[in-house]
Amino acid sequence: MSRGVLNDPCDAEPNYVRPSKNVDEALRGLGELANAALQSLETSVAFPSKKTHDDVLRANTGWAMDPVSWSQRQAASAELERQTAHIADALAGAGVNVVLDGDVTFIGAVTGVVEQQRVYRACRFLPTVAARDRRPTVNGLKLFISGHKHSKYFRYAVMTCSEPVRFSPNLQGDMRGAIQELNRRISRWAHNAQKKYGVEVLYRGIEFTRATAAERDAEAHARGQPSNLSERYGAATVLYHVHANVLYWPTRVLKEKGKTWEDFLRFTHEATGAWWKDNGKVEAVEELVKYCSKPNDTLKSSADELVWLYHATQRLKLCQPLGEFKVWMKALEAAGEKVVRVHVGRGDGRLMRVKKRQKADKDSKDGEAETDTAASEDDDKSDAATDVEKKAPPSNMLLGMTLPQWRHSPWAEPLIMVQRYDPSKSFGEAGGDIEAWKRAAREMWDENFGPEPEEALRVAQMAREAVMSSDDIREAAEAAEAYIVHTCRPTVPAPGNADEEVPPEELDDDLREVVSLFEGGTVVRLAPRPPAEDDEIPFESPVVAARWAKMRADLAASEARWAEWRASAAHVPRQSSEHGCRNAA
């Protein structure tokens, strides 16, 4: 894999020492000299090698994403959530509860959008849990590879079990035993490969695919290969194909007699005792670190099959760093650091080592986009119920604030995590923390030129419903960012400009619902303030003024098209979409 220009090698190699020049060395080629110069430059750039949690919070708040890409990402995330809920409900119907008590509510620190989400136990084949567990490994491996001076020699291979694992109502195979045996076989192979051939294994990830014997026969015949699984197991029998994705590094050239590359391949085939394939150099880390089971495969499973899978994979390490990568990840954990993508300007991000907050800080958890906080606390705890009657758990328990995420709009914002959220009850002492976090988040949002929250949510709605073309959506996002006017309201209102209270019947349904949460609350329409000299910028050039006028005209045109569509759509009956979001009080 080539060096990642968006990943900081300073983070991957904190103890890098520039080698001294050896005058006896032969002159290197132009490509090698250019690569050495690039490495020297990247290891001496002005970026700090480590950032703190607060640094990332400030840098990533207001980070803009393409609205069309954001809507596609949101659709994929919603599909994962739907699949996870379906699988969890099927498990619950069979007597296995993978949903933790006390859901988590995310409140946008800038937009104020409230969203509830289930929290699941560490069931590895649940799609959202798999995505949560996968992210740290993917980020860590990307940064490790980008900073390793020999990463161009890294290769990956696929190793399989000799026989598939069957499942039928009458006969259930030993899936757990098959996974453990494959792990042990890879460990023995890694030890002997390092000892004899100097090949170091860096990562191992277990994956299993699901298909009936008839489907596997059909796939083999389509490839022109013989297969008689239907005769051996029965056409309707479900067969699980257990295999492992392995990353390894030949640390030296294999040219010695008896230790050539062909000898290594032969040795590997004999050691695995099954089919294996070398896939060449690593092109993408995502090819290595995958979900243990494809969500669409898992959805096809019956309730009994899901229970069988749950017990077969419970507390197993399906993804395992090995060798140098394991040492690197342990050093990262010992230093209290994590790998996070940090905004470096112009929409670009760079993977960096980030110092975690201390455990005493409430918002020190993962800070990533999933509900890692509550879920990780119950990863390996027993599911057994207690006979001691517990008191009713408190509501509005403040868990902390995450790093910025693109959850509610194409602009990243921090999320405040609350367990057992009840808007009708107060937060107590934690209410002060929430207000302080919201003020700080809005300041960082404005510093990074984020649009008005209402404009961000409007663009998000346009992108989510996709009623306009991609170009129109992008134009609306650009106009929302461009139309940022920093004005100062007079401390003392000018005489004759009294504010006006708005009657409840003039409010729309959404705003009336928000106002109803505040007993005795009213809505006041602020009177326009008189123009001041600060409102005009006399030194603007005609070109700048024309550009601003065009931006305002484009925004007005987009608003008109949006209003026209909304008026026409109101007369067309259709199923209303449910996004599970509402504005926070």
N, C-alpha and C positions, 0 to 999 in steps of 0.2 A: 504494500500500500504506500502510495506516495505521501510525502510529508504534508500534513494538513495545514494550509495557510491560515485557517481560522482557529487553530489550536496553539496555545503558547508553549513552546518547548521549555521555557524557563520553569514552568510549573511541573512539567514531567521530569525534568532533570535539575532539581534544586541545587545539587552539589557539582554542577558541571565545571570542569577545569579546562581551559583552553590548552590544547597540547602544544608543546614547544616544537619548533621547526627542526627537522633532522636534515642537514645538508647532504647526507649520504643517500637520501632517498631519491629514486628516479623521478623525473618530472612526470606529473600526472596529466591526464587528458583534460581538455577544456571543460567537458561535462563534470568531471570530478572536482576541478577547481571551482566551478560555479556553484556546485552543491556545497562545498566546504565554505565558500564565502557566504552563501545563504544561511548555513547553520551558524556561522560566527555572528552574522547580523542578527538572527532571530534570538540568539542567546544573550545579546547585549542591548536589546531594545529597551526603551524607557518604561515599558509597562511593568508595574510591580509584579513580583513572582507570586504573591499571595494577596488576596483581598478579604475583607471582613464581610460579615453578613450585611451590615449597614451599607457598605460600599456597593454591594450588588443590589440592595433595595433601592438605593438612589439612582444607580445606573439603569436599571431595568424598568422602573416605573415610567409608563408612557411610551414604552417601546412599541412602535407601530409594525403591524403585519399586513400584508396584502389582504384586503377584505374578502376577496374571492377564495384565496387559499385558506383563510380563517374559517369561512363557512364550510368548506369541505372538511377541514379538521374537526369542526364542531359536529358535523354529521357523523363522522367516523367515531368520535368519542361517545356520542349519543347511542350509536349502534352497539358499541362495547358495553355501555351501561345496560342497555336493554337485554343483551345476551346474558350478561352476568346475573341480572335480576331473574331471568327465566330459569337459568341453571340453579340458582340459589333456591328459588321457589320449588323446583322439582326435588332438590335434596331435602328441603324441609318437609315436603309431602311424604318422603320416604323415611323420615325420622332423624335426619341429620341437619342440625341448625348451624349454618355458617354465617349468620347475620348477628352482629354484636348488638347488645342493648344500648340504646342511646345513639340516635343518628347524629350526624354532624351537619351543621348549617354553615354555609359560606356566605359572608356578607362582603360585597365589594367595598373596599375602603374609599373608593372614589365615586363609583356609580351608584352605590347603595343597593344594588340588586341582591336579593336574598334567594338562596338556592339550598335546598335540602338534599342530602345524599346519604345513602346507606353506608355502613362500615362493615366490612367483611373480615372473617378470620383468614389466616394464611393458607387458604386452599389454592394450591399452585395452578390448577387448571381453570380457575375463574379468570376471565379475560382482564378485568380491571386490576386484580391482584397481580397477575402475570405482568401487566404493563408497569405497575408500580415497582415490582421487584427487578424488572429488566432495566429500568432507566439508569440506576447507579452503575451497573456493570457496563452498559453501553458507553456512557460518558467516560468512565474510568478507563476502559479499554481504548477508546479513541485517543484520549490524552496520552496514555502510555505508549501507544504505537507512534503517535506523532512526535514524541520526544525521544524515541529509541533510535540510536544511530544505526542499528542493523535491521530496522523494521522492513526494509525492502526484501529481506530474505524470509520473512514470516510466510507460512503456508497454512492452509487448513484442509482438513480431511473429514470424511464421514465414515464412522465405524458402526456396524450393525450387530444385532444378535443373530445367531445362526437359525433360530426358529421363531416364528411369530407367536404372540401370546393370544390365546383364544378366549372368547367370552360367549357363553350361551346360557340360557336359563338353567340348563342341567349341568353344565360344566364350566367352571371359572378357572382360568389359568392363574399362575403365580406372577402377576405383573411386578410386584415389589421385589421378588427374588430375581427376576430378569434384569431389573434396573440395577440392583446391587451387584449382581454378577458382572454386568457390563462395566460398572464403575471400577470394580476390583481388577478386571482384565486390563482396562486402560491404565490403571496405576502401575501394574506390573510391567506393562509395555513401556510406559514412560520411564520407569527406573532403568530398565535394561537398555533402552534406546539412548539415554543419556550416558550410561556407563560405556557402551560399546561404540556408538556412532557419534556421540557428542550432539545429539538432537534433544533439545529441551522442549517439553510440553508446557504451554502457558495457560491453556483454558480448556475446559470440558463442559459441554452443555447437553443434557438429555432431552430428547424429543420423541414423541410417539404419535404415529398417524393411525387413523381408524378407517377400516373398510371391510366389507364382507369378502368372503373367499371368492365369490363369483365376480365381484368388482375387481379384485386384485388379478384374477385370471384374465379378465378382459383387458386390463391395462397392460399386462405382460404380453398378451397376444398382439396388441396394437403396436408394441415396440418390436415385434418379431421374435419374442422370447418364449420358450415353452414354460408352462405352468399348469400344475394339476392340484392346486389347493382345494378346489371344490370337491375333488374325489377324496382327498385326505381328511378334510375337516367338515365337509358339508357346505353346500353353496350358501346357505343363510347364516353360517357361523361368522360372528364378528372377529376379525383378526387385527391385533395391534402390532404394528411394526416399530419396535424400539430401536433407536439408533442414537448416536452421539456426534455432535459437531466438535471437532478438536482443532485447536490452534497450536502449531508447533514451529520450532525454529532450528534449522540445521546450523549449528554454530561454526562449522568448518566445512571446507570442500571435501566431499567424499570421493577420493580418487585412489586411496591406498588399496592394495590387493586384499580382497576379502572384506573390504569396508567401502565398497562403491555404492552409488545411489541405487543400483539394481539390487545389491545385496540388502540394503536397508528396506527396500520395498518387499523383497521376499521374506525378510525377517518379520516385518510388520504383518504380512498376511498370515504367517504361521502363528504369530503371537495372538492375533485377534481370533483366529479360528473361525472366521466368518467373512462375509463380503465387506470390503472397504474400498474407498476411492480417494485419491489425492486430487483435490480441486484446484491446485495451483496457488498463486499468490492471493493475498487478501485484497479484495476490491472494496468491500463494504463491511463494517463491523456488524451491521444488522443481519448479514447472511449467516453469521456465527451465533449471535445471541438472539434466539428466537423464543416464542412461546413454546412451552412444553407440549401443548396440544392446540391445534387450530380450533378457534371458537366454533366454526361451522361443523367441524367433526364432533365436538362435544355436544352441540345442540341436538345431534341425531341420536344421542345415547338415551336409553331408557332410564327410569328412576333407579332400578336395581343396578344397572351398569354404572351410573354416577356414584352410587354408594360404594361400589366395588373400587372405582377409581379413587375415591376420596381416601379410603383406608389404605390403598396401595401406595399412594404418594404422600401420605401424611408424614411430616417432619423429615422428609428426604431432601438432601441437597441435590437439586437437579442442575444447578449452575454452579460451577466451582472454579475459581481462579487457581492456577497451579504455577509452580516454578517462580521465575522472576516477577511475573505479574501478581502472584499471590503475595510475595514480599512487598511489592510496591503498594498494593492495596492495604496491607497491614500497617505499613508505615504511614499511609494516609490517615487511617483510622486512629493510630496512636497519636498523631499530631493534631487530632480533633479537626480534620479537614474533610471536605467533600468536593466533588467536581461539578461545577455549575457553568452553564453557558451565560456569559456576561456581555451586555450590549457595549460595543466599542464605538458606536457612531455609524450614521448612514444606514441604519437597519441591519448592520452586520453584527454577528456574535462570535465570541471566542471562548472555548472551553478553558477554564482556569481553576486552580486550586483555591478554595474559599474556606476561610476559618469559620467553623461552626460557632454558634453562640453557646455559652455555658449552659449546663442543664438547669441551672437555677432560673434562667430566663424562660418564660412561658412560651415564647414564639421561637424557640431554638430548634425545633424539630426539623425534619427534612426540608421543609420549605418548598417542596415541589408540588406538582399539580394534582396529586392524589391525596386521599385521606390517610396519609402515612402515620399520623400521630396516634390516633386511637387504635388503628389496626396493628401497628407494630408492638404495642404493649401486650397484645393478646396472641402473638404469633404461635407460641408453643405451650400455652397454658391449657390445662385440662378443661374439658367442656362439662365436667360433672357439676351438677347443681348442689347447692349447699342447703342444709336443713335449717340454718339460722335465718330467721326472718329479718330481712333488711328493711331499713327505713326507705321511704320514697326518695329517690335520688333528686338532688337539687336541680332546678332548671337554670338556664342561662349560665352554664359553666363556661367561662372564657378559656379556650385552649391556647390561643396565640394568634400570630399573624404570619402568613406565608410570604415567600418571595413572590414578586409579581408574576401573574399568569394571564394568558389570553383566554379567560373563561367567559366573560360576558360581553366583550367587544374586541375589535381588532387592535386595541391598545392595551398593553399589559398593565394590570393593577394588582396591588397586594390584596389578599383576602383575609378577613377576620374570621377565625374558626370558633364556633360556639356549639357546645353540646347541649342537647335538649332545649333548643331555642323556643322561647315563649314571649312573643312581643307584648303580651298584656302584662308581663311582670317586669320589674326593674332589674338592672344588672348589679345593683348595690355599688360597692367600691370599685368594681371592674368597669362601671360605666365611664369613669374618668379616663381610664386607659383607652377605651374605645374611641372616645372623642379626641384624645390626644393623637392616637394612631391615624384617625381620619384626617385631622388637620395636617399632620406630617406627610401623609400620602398625597394630599391635594397640593401641598407645597412642592413636593418632588415631581408630581404630574405637571404642574405649571412650569417648573424649571426646565423640564424636557419638552416643552411646547406641545403638551397634549391638548386635544380639543376640549370644548365644554362637554361635561359628561352626557348631557342630553343629546348633543350632536353625535357622540360616540355610540350611544345606544340606538340612535336613529339609523346610522350607517350599519350597525350590527343587524337591525331588523331588516333593512333592505337586502343585505347580503344573505341573511338566513332564509328569507322567503323567495329570493331570486326572481322577483317580478320584473326586474330591470336587467339590462344587458350588463356584462362584466365591465365594460368600459364606463358605463354610467355609474356603476357602483364605485369604481375606483375614482372617478371624477368627484363624486360626492365626498369620499374620504379625503381627497386632497383639498377640497374646498373647506371641509370641516377643520382641517389642520391649519389652513391658511387664514381663515376668518377668526383670528384671535386678537381681540382688541383689549389692551390693558388701559383702563381708565380708572380714575379715583373718584369715588362718591364723596361729596362734601360731608364733613362731620355734622354740621348743622344744616338741616334742610332749608332750602330757600323759602321765604314766605309766599303763600299763595299756592304752593304745590303740596297740598295735603294728600296723604295716602288714603286709599279707599278700600273699605271692607267689602269682600265679594260675597253675595248671598249663596247659600249652599246649592240652590236650584240651578245656578249658572255654572257649576263645576261639572266636569265630565265624571264618568263612573269611577275611573281609576283614581283620580285625585280625591273624590269624595270618600273612597274606601280608606285612603291613607289618612285623611283628616279625621275619620271616625276613630282611629286608634288613639287620638289625643282628646281626652275628655275636656270639653270647653274650648277646644282649639278653633281658630278661625283662619281664613285665608285673606291676606291683605294684598291688594294690587298697588305696587309702589308707583308713585307719580313720577313722571320723567323729570329729571333734573335739568335746569337750564344749561345751555351749552357754555363751555368754558374754553379759555385759550388753549388749555392742554389737549383739547380734543383734536386740534388741527396740528399737523406737522408741516410747517411752512417750507422746510428744506427738502421735501420730497421732489425728486426729479419727475418730469412728465412721463418718462417710461415706467417708473415705479407706480405712479398714480394710475396709469392706464392698465397696468397689470392687476392692481388691486380692484379696479372697476370691473375688469373681465371676470375675476374670481367671484366677485359679488353677483354679477349677472349670471354666471354659471350656477352658483348656488341657488339663486332665485328660480332659474329654469328647472333645476332638479326638484326643488320644492314643489313647483307647479305640476310637474309630471307626476310626482308622488301623490299629491293631493287629488289629481284627476283619477289616478288609478284607484286610490282608496275610495273615492266616491262611487266609481263604477263597480268596485268589488263588493260594496255594501249591498247591492241589489242582486248579487249572484249567490245563491245558497251553496255553501261548502262547509266541510268539516273544519272547525277551528283547530289550529295547532296549539298544542300545549307545551310550553317550554319550561314549566315548573319554576317560573321566576316571577317576582313581584318587587316593587320598590320597598326599600326598608324605611321604617318609620324613623 
